[in-house]
Amino acid sequence: MLGGLVRIQGAGPCAHEQPAPVKRKKVVLLLPPYSGPPLGPPVGLLALAAVLRDAAYSVTVIDGAVTPGYLRKVEHETAGALCFGVSLLTGPMIDGAVAAARQVKRLRPDLPVIFGGWHPSLLPEQTLREPFVDIVVRNQGEKTLLEITDCLERGLSLDGVAGCSFKRDGRPVSNADRPVLRLGALPAPAYDLSDFDAYEQAGAKRTLPYATSVGCPYACSYCTDTVFYKRRFNALPAERVVSEVTRLVQAHNIREVSLLDSNFLVDTGRAVTIARGFLASGVRFSWTFQASTDLLCRMSDEDVALMGRSGLRHIGFGTESGSAEVLSLMNKPHQTVPDMFESARKARQAGIRVTFNLIFGFPGETEKHRSETLGVMADIAARFDNVSFSPNLFTPYPGIPVWPELEKHGLQQPDSLEGWRDLALGANVLPWMRGEPERNVRRSMSLLLLASKLAKQVRRTNSPARRLWLRSLQKPLDWRLRRQFFHWPVELWLYQLQQRVAMRRSLLTGRALGYSMD
């Protein structure tokens, strides 16, 4: 039995107790380091911190992405803390979470360690099997964590805390789910706890991550969102979004606002109101969001143009496949190939860049389906220079609806928390994508990205000779993509050689490359 929980067993439910007196004990929250450049302040932890701080707790937020020696910081801050909380996603972030939790338990065995975020919420009992985890906060965590900390401080049982799982006599216990609170009922995240200069110095843009909503009404079979938020769209009022974002942009000298919404355009009228508010505020910044193409297609060209004038510079679309059969396997009836073309057109007309995210290797996908997808995307690349692509191998995250089908194909779920750490985006754990199939898919992704680059450079170059050279690569490349022929990819080799020669010339002469490398 972990000492941190011995003292909270056997008392009455905390939720039924009288309000505790004002207290100022410290809660330490950690976002473990992740691969890639820093993305900006950890909004989820700042949202938790705002609620805790309103209840007079002292809160320390540690972002492992911008805190050198973050384990030393954890050791220092937890010395006098009430509890230690960690938020994590499936994948490599688990390594840092485990390292921090083990260190805390080694130094302070009685200190309660609380895990929350996407991964523990999807697999609470498996997470609790770890000896270094005492409590799991499931799903929306602001009020749950506040009630947990109140109980811990007062030595009371967690039995009455909805949305929480914990250990009793070494075995996991899960309380009832907590009813979802409207985002508008919660305070704004405590952005003042973040050092935006530190993110800029670490190589990130001066970006404000901000969530205007959570949840998506669609039920795509590969997506954890449908499990985590149960297809409920929960949004802040447009007026609050405009007020908070413009204030934060001015206060922190923000250049770009990255909206974290799963599907920002679910309420298109609200989206237009927000864009109109940004424009009317007179505060200038660029902003980005994710959405599905069908929703943009419902909007008028005038409304999309308004978003462009308000500073919208990029939209990420979950297009996933150009094959109608694969889209059906993914349970995406709302996604159609014509909408992909139309959304690209609307965005280009408004001066907005878009990225089409693609999934290859989905169970049931065949070479024919991949050929259809590559052909569609090659057509889009040839017609729309505002479109880029982000292709990846299918990643089987925990809890997604398609898992029964995955198990039929021979994929087994990891049986421990640490077993999920190698499940990074693009990592191949798929039994049906080993050897030649994987090599072909990865080569097809490289060739698709090359086709997109060539199409952009053909439009941008002023040199007839260079245009002729690029087009000479385009035609055989298009043929390869449509016929799934990947042996001896001469076009890819020639392009890579040209890039190396151009880069070498630039380094030797100091002259600019003269064309976009993106």
C-alpha positions, 0 to 999 in steps of 0.5 A: 500500500502506498503511504500517500494514500494510507491516510485518506482511507476510511473517512467519509466522502470528501464531496459531502464535507463542509468547505475547508478553510482557506489554505495555501499548500502547493500543488506541482503540475508537470508536462513531461518533455516531448519530441519536436520543438516546443509548442507553447505553454501547456494549456491543459495544466494552466487550466487546472492551475487557474481553478486551483489558484482560485481556491487559494492553492499555490501552483507550480507548473513545469513544462519539460519541453523548456525546462532544462533539467526538469527532474531537478526542478521537480525534486525541488518543487515537490519538497513541500508540496501537497501532491504531484500531478502529471499530464501525458499523452500516449507515446514517448511522453510516457518516459518522462512521466515515469521518470518523474513519478519514480523520482518523486516516490523515491524521495517522498514515498508518502506524496500522492502522485496523480496522473491525468490527460488523454492516456490515463483517462483512456486506460485508468486501471492499467495506469493505476497498476503502476506502483508510482501512480496513486490517483488518476483524473479522468477526462475533464479534470479541473473540478476533479483535481480541485476536489482531490486536493481538498480531500488530500489536504484534509485527510478524507476519502476520495470515495465521493470524488466523481471522475477519479480513480484511485487505489484501495488496498492496492486495487484500482477503484473508479468512481462515477464519471463527472458530469461535463461542465460547460467551458464557459463556467471555468476560469481562463487558463493561468497564462501568467504562470508561463514565460513566453520568452522561454518558449521563444528562446527555445526555438518556438514561435511566440505562439499562444495555444488556446482552446475555444472548444473541445469535442467533435460530433463526428465518430471517426473510428481511429480517433480518441476524441470521440472516446474522450469527449463522447462526441459532445461539442463544448465551446466558449462563447464567441465574445469571450474568445475574442476578449481573452485572445486579443488581451493575451496577444497584447499582454504577451506580444504574441505573433500567432494564435494556435487554436487547439480545437478538435474541429473549430468549424463545428459551429460555423456561425460562431467561427465567423463571429470570432473572426469578425471580432478579431478583425474589429478589435484592431489587434493584429496577429495570425491564427490557425485551426483544425477542422473538417473540409465539409464544414468549410464547404458549408461556408460562403466564399465571403465568410472564408474571405473574412477569416482570411482578412482577420489574420487566419493563415492556416487550416489543418484538415483531417482528410485522411484518404482519397478513397471513398471505401477507406473513408467508409472504413474510417466511419467518415461519411461527412468526408468526400473527395469533392469537398477536398478540392472545394475547401482547397479552392475556398482557402486559396481564394482567401489567401489561406494555406491548408494542410491535408493530413493523411493516414496510410496503412489503415486496416482494410486499405489496399494498394488500389485504395492507396493509388486512389489517394495518391492520385487525388492528392497529386491532382490537388497539388497540381491545382492548388499551390496553397495545399501541403500534405502531412502523410503518416502511418496509421497510429492505433491509440488506446480506446479507439473504436476500431480496436476490435478490427485491429485485433483481428488483424493480429495487433495486440494492445500493450499490457502496461503503461510503459508498453505504450511509450513506443507508440509515436505518430508514424512509428510502425507497430502494424503487423500488416505493414511490415517489410515491403508494404511498409517500404512502399508506403513510406516511399509513396509518402516521400514521392507525394511530398516531392510532387507537392514541392515540385508543383509549388516550385513550377508556379513560383520560378521565373526561369523557363529552363528551371520550369522545364526541368521541374516538369520533366520530373513531374510527369513520371512522378505522377505516373508512379503515384497513380500506379503504385510503382516505387522501384528505382525512384529516379525522380526522388534521387535526382531531386535530392541530388539537386537539393544537395548541389543547391545547398552546397552552392549556397554555403560556398557562395553565400547566395540565397537558394533562390526558391522555396525549400518547403 
